[in-house]
Amino acid sequence: MMDEILEDEFSKEGTLKDGTKCTVRLLTSGDADLLYTFFQGIPREDRLFLRDNVSDRSVIEGWCREMDYDIVIPIVAEVGGGIVCEGSLHRERRGWMSHIGKVRIVVHPDYRRRGIAAIV
């Protein structure tokens, strides 16, 4: 159910603090190459703090292949055809915490402090 709602309605344009235009949209199954390239641009010392090993291409391919918007809502921001920010809302499915979620955002170093995380 969440799939149809999000896919039909989620895509927006944004403007960074410096005037750069970006597109914010849902991650799709065809985004594995773009997302892998994005994570390769994140410094190694920053990647150490991420929950998953994004240096492993199969991890990224798994994310893109096995999407379930009822559990994780993955969002990307693009500039010039490349991903510059990845964000996700991880929703609890059971129990007393089912109304709680966790937000994770990773921003490419070239786009930090420009307001892109706030747009995502």
N, C-alpha and C positions, 0 to 999 in steps of 0.2 A: 504494500500500500504506500509506504513512504517513498518507494522508488518512483511511482508515477507523479506524485506531488512534486518531488524535488526536480526530476528530469524535465517536467513541463514548465516549471516556474523559475528555476534557479540559473541565472546568468545576469551579471551586471557589469557596468563599466565604472571605473573609478579614476580619480586623478590624485597622483602623489603630491607631496608638498612642493616639489620642484616643477610641477606641471606635466610630468610624464603620465600618459594614459595607460591604464591597465584593464584587463578583462578578468573578472572573477567568475569561476564556474566550477561545476562538479568535476572531479577526476573521472575519467572514463576508462574503459577497458583498453582503448587504443593509446593511452598515455604512457605506457611503460618506458619507452625510449626517452621521452621528454623528462619524465620524472627521475629516471636513473641519471641522466645528464645533469639535472638540477642538483641532485645529491652529491655528485662528483665535484661540484663547485663549492660545496660546503667544506670548510677546513676540517682536517682530520681531528683536531682537538675539540671542535664543536660536535662532530659526529659521535664522539665518545659518550656524550650525554644523552643521545637518543636511545630510545627503548629497543629498537630493532637495528640490525646490522644493515644499514642502507648501502653499504659498499658491495653487498652481495646482490647481484642482479636478480637472482631468483626470488629474493624477498620482495623486491619491487614488482616483479612480474606476478607474484602471488597476490599482492595487494590489488593489482589491476584486474586480475582474473576472478578473484573471489570476493567481490564487493557485495555488502549487505547493508544498505542504508538504514535499516532498523537497528543496527549495532554501531556502525561507524559511518559518519558523513564526511567524506574527504573532499576538500576544496583546494583549488589551485588558483594562483594569480599568474597571468601571462603578460609579458611585455615583449613586443616584437617577435611573437611566435614561440618564445621560450618560457618555461616556468621559472618564476623568480620567488615564489612563496608557496608553501604547502601548509595547509591547516587541516585539522580534523577534530570532529566532536565524537568522543567515544562515550556511548550511552550504556548505562547499566540496564540489564534486562530483567533482573529478578529481585525479589525481596524488598526490604524497606528502603533500599537506595535506588529503586527503579526510576526515581525522578531526578537523579543526579547524573551529571556527565563530566567528562574531563576534556579540556581543550588543549590541543598541542599545535604549535605553530613554529615553522622553520622558515627563516628568511635568508635569501642569498646575501652574502656580505656586501655586494654592490648596492643593495636596496635597503639596507638597514638604516633606521632613523629617518626614513622618508615617508612614513605613514602607511606603509602597505599592510602591516599586520592589523591595524585598525580597520582598514577597508575589508580585509578578509574576515 
